[in-house]
Amino acid sequence: RNFPPDFSKNHATMLSFVSSTSNAFAAPARVIRPTAAPAAASIRLANEMEPEEGWNVDNLTDMMDTASNSVAPTTFNGATFAAALPGATAPLGYFDPLNFCSAERDEETIRFLREVEIKHARVAMLAALGFPVAEQFHPLFASDDAPSYVAFQQTPLQTFWPVVVGVIAVAEVFSVFTFENPGTKLWGIRKDHVPGDLGFDPLGLKPSNAAALAEMQTKELNNGRLAMIAIAGMVVQEGITGSKLF
């Protein structure tokens, strides 16, 4: 047959198109996926710290104890701790001329000393009020109008003192539980005990704010310190003069 002059060229072009088109519709080649990694249980990383027998509760505990012992403990300074407690007031600030709370004192002993100070302060405030008042007004017991410094020797009051001692004993029994175990520490108050806190506040005077509470504790201590000096002066004066204050 006779074909047009450009038949060969057009035929070649068509074949090329069909060939490329058929490749476009060919199924995709199989994707080669990487082999899955071995199971984690079969992998064992080298660990220089692991003991030969493997980890267990005992050697883990020993390792933690060793690590905690290797950390240098913070040095406790008794004077710094005492200066941060309520009671330091201008112009003297932290005043400890006899060095009761030295840097070498432990926290439990300093807490005990503060507890002792608060107890003496409270008793002194009561005494400083009752000492002069009882000389002028004593409706419960007739004391032959004696000065207060010898009134406790009067006959009517001798039967009253066992009651006083009993009331004091009840309060002191509860305070025993604020101490550290005597087998481990003598004259030491527990760190979780607030000095002077008896859990007794019927009038709800204790502030909930920490700063206000510290201020009230400082006021109580300062009034108690003044009362200790005052009652000591009253007793000395009556002992010298042998007569009432007023």
Salt bridges, closest charged atoms under 4 A:
GLU50 OE2 - ARG44 NH2 2.96
ASP106 OD2 - LYS185 NZ 2.76
GLU107 OE2 - ARG111 NE 3.06
GLU107 OE1 - LYS191 NZ 3.92
GLU108 OE2 - LYS191 NZ 3.84
GLU115 OE1 - HIS193 NE2 3.30
GLU117 OE1 - ARG114 NE 3.11
GLU117 OE2 - ARG225 NE 2.70
ASP145 OD1 - LYS244 NZ 2.22
GLU172 OE1 - LYS119 NZ 3.14
ASP192 OD1 - ARG190 NE 2.83
ASP197 OD2 - LYS206 NZ 3.42
GLU215 OE2 - LYS219 NZ 3.62
GLU220 OE2 - ARG122 NE 2.66
